[in-house]
Amino acid sequence: MEKPVQKIPGYNERQTSVLQWLKEDGSKVVTIRELRSVYGISKETARTDLTALVEKGWIKYYHINKKTYAFVKDDRFDEQAAALQTM
């Protein structure tokens, strides 16, 4: 999973990686814990990164349990990815 990721303007390396993971595996579920583990960042930083992607329409989330959220591709993901490639 850790191959070089092409930088997307306006997104940090972690956010770009999440988008790449979801592009490669459309059924992938990303968690705050996974992002923390891969990048060695705080829970707050991971949540901020993922929340920004939710706000930009790339991903959506749902509750796994009382404290855990799962982040998955939003319905608009493929459309937005195609628009990025035409830029």
C-alpha positions as CSV (number, residue, x, y, z in Angstrom):
1,M,0.0,0.0,0.0
2,E,3.0,2.3,0.5
3,K,4.0,3.3,-3.0
4,P,4.7,6.8,-4.1
5,V,1.5,8.9,-4.5
6,Q,1.2,11.7,-7.0
7,K,0.5,14.9,-5.1
8,I,-2.9,16.5,-5.7
9,P,-2.9,20.3,-5.3
10,G,-4.8,21.4,-2.2
11,Y,-4.5,18.0,-0.4
12,N,-1.7,16.8,1.9
13,E,0.2,13.5,1.5
14,R,-2.0,11.6,3.9
15,Q,-5.3,12.7,2.2
16,T,-3.8,12.0,-1.3
17,S,-2.9,8.5,0.0
18,V,-6.4,7.8,1.2
19,L,-7.8,8.9,-2.2
20,Q,-5.3,6.6,-3.9
21,W,-6.2,3.6,-1.6
22,L,-9.9,4.1,-2.4
23,K,-9.2,4.5,-6.1
24,E,-7.3,1.2,-6.1
25,D,-9.8,-0.7,-4.0
26,G,-13.3,0.8,-4.2
27,S,-14.6,-1.3,-1.4
28,K,-11.9,-0.3,1.0
29,V,-12.8,1.0,4.5
30,V,-10.5,3.5,6.0
31,T,-10.4,4.2,9.8
32,I,-8.8,6.9,11.9
33,R,-6.8,4.1,13.6
34,E,-5.4,2.9,10.2
35,L,-4.3,6.4,9.3
36,R,-2.7,6.9,12.7
37,S,-0.9,3.6,12.3
38,V,0.4,4.2,8.8
39,Y,1.5,7.8,9.4
40,G,2.2,7.9,13.1
41,I,-0.1,10.9,13.6
42,S,-2.5,11.9,16.4
43,K,-6.2,10.9,16.4
44,E,-7.1,14.6,15.9
45,T,-4.9,15.0,12.8
46,A,-6.3,11.8,11.3
47,R,-9.8,12.9,12.0
48,T,-9.1,16.4,10.5
49,D,-7.7,14.8,7.3
50,L,-10.6,12.5,6.8
51,T,-13.2,15.1,7.8
52,A,-11.8,17.5,5.1
53,L,-12.2,14.7,2.5
54,V,-15.8,14.3,3.7
55,E,-16.5,18.0,3.4
56,K,-15.0,18.0,-0.1
57,G,-17.3,15.2,-1.2
58,W,-14.7,12.5,-1.7
59,I,-15.7,10.2,1.1
60,K,-18.6,9.5,3.5
61,Y,-18.6,7.9,6.9
62,Y,-20.7,5.8,9.1
63,H,-20.5,4.5,12.7
64,I,-19.0,1.1,13.2
65,N,-19.7,1.3,16.9
66,K,-20.1,4.0,19.5
67,K,-16.6,5.4,19.1
68,T,-15.4,4.2,15.7
69,Y,-16.1,5.7,12.3
70,A,-15.6,4.0,8.9
71,F,-14.8,6.1,5.9
72,V,-15.7,4.9,2.4
73,K,-16.0,6.2,-1.1
74,D,-18.7,8.8,-1.6
75,D,-21.0,8.3,-4.6
76,R,-19.3,11.3,-6.2
77,F,-15.8,9.9,-5.8
78,D,-15.4,8.6,-9.4
79,E,-16.8,11.7,-10.9
80,Q,-14.4,13.9,-8.9
81,A,-11.5,11.7,-9.8
82,A,-12.3,11.9,-13.5
83,A,-12.5,15.7,-13.2
84,L,-9.1,15.8,-11.5
85,Q,-7.5,13.9,-14.4
86,T,-8.8,16.4,-17.0
87,M,-7.1,19.3,-15.2
